[in-house]
Amino acid sequence: MKQSKTISENKNRDIIKEIGKNILMGIPAFRRWRATRPRSGAYFTGEDAELERYAFSGLNMLRDHIGDISGKSILEIGAGDFLTSGLAMLGAGAESYGVIDNFPGDYTGAAAKRWYQAIEENWSRFYPKLSWAENIRAADFPEKYAERLELIAKPIETSATKKKYEIICSFQVVEHISDIDAFAEMHNRLLAPGGVAIHRVDFGPHDCWFYYRDPLTYLQFSDSVWKMSGSNRGTPNRFRHHEFLAAFERANLQVEVPRTDNFKEHLINFDNLHPRFKKMPHESLLVGTAIYILSRKLL
Ligand SMILES: C[S@@+](CC[C@H](N)C(=O)[O-])C[C@H]1O[C@@H](n2cnc3c(N)ncnc32)[C@H](O)[C@@H]1O
């Protein structure tokens, strides 16, 4: 949620570029080529900060907000290119790990293996008080653990799993899904009785909008223009904090919000927002990231 970097801002030029990229992504051959390129996380180059961000941050969030995960079944939505957070969770003692990602990465290629090896090798430095689980070896991951893994290459909105999970989690994913009611309702389908879900949502700008001084510049476009710039690319859905809370309420879920981080108010020009957003509560528009903890209400 960086807000200070300035560039030469030209909204019209940038939205046209984004529409161009979206048109390219609508061409099947281009899309196939793009699918071979890593996205988030890319390659591990040996930096601790990379491990922290792409391997351990999900596990840390579970440990901070849910507690000990040993023996738990965990389902992650939108793991990204590799099963880095999954291996870390299994290393911390999780019993099983499932992932649902409609655009999965290459989980078994050389780049993935380099990540997995680094996670096990560096474990004791990051977690001096937490032993690496004896029943998992990075060198054999993921091939030899089929019975502890469930890998589903479909959108979360409609996915079914073989079993219900005790923990469902996602990190920087929910701002990309298209149907937030289907997302909320999914918990009633996939969460085990007594289970808990945790989602970190990034309401900030992505792509070129990230470099604009006003972090909500990307809310200045109409829905139809926004769709033209991102319908083939999974750009943010632009749902706001209060809309997620309402969707969780409609799905009859119990919600806790242990943490939000706000944008700096003085950077936002509320008058420039598209009318759809202009009428929204400012306290919701100001939320830059949020962590939601959800459980099913007792009937
Ligand atoms: C921004 S990446 C985040 C990756 C990773 N969680 C991280 O923090 O680096 C979003 C991920 O969510 C997946 N995704 C987006 N929409 C989805 C959906 N409707 N169902 C399942 N996965 C989805 C994408 O394919 C991608 O892997």
The ligand as an ORCA input file, in Angstrom:
! r2SCAN-3c Opt
* xyz 0 1
  C      -2.427    -11.210     -6.629
  S      -2.286    -12.938     -6.705
  C      -1.903    -13.284     -5.015
  C      -1.038    -14.493     -4.901
  C      -0.582    -14.810     -3.473
  N      -1.702    -15.095     -2.604
  C       0.263    -13.708     -2.925
  O      -0.104    -13.090     -1.923
  O       1.318    -13.451     -3.513
  C      -3.974    -13.459     -6.857
  C      -4.136    -14.968     -7.054
  O      -5.533    -15.258     -6.957
  C      -5.927    -16.109     -8.027
  N      -7.354    -15.833     -8.281
  C      -7.912    -14.683     -8.742
  N      -9.244    -14.806     -8.843
  C      -9.550    -16.058     -8.411
  C     -10.772    -16.789     -8.284
  N     -11.938    -16.245     -8.617
  N     -10.716    -18.053     -7.820
  C      -9.518    -18.623     -7.468
  N      -8.331    -17.971     -7.583
  C      -8.345    -16.712     -8.047
  C      -4.985    -15.695     -9.171
  O      -4.867    -16.696    -10.151
  C      -3.681    -15.465     -8.409
  O      -2.969    -16.662     -8.252
*
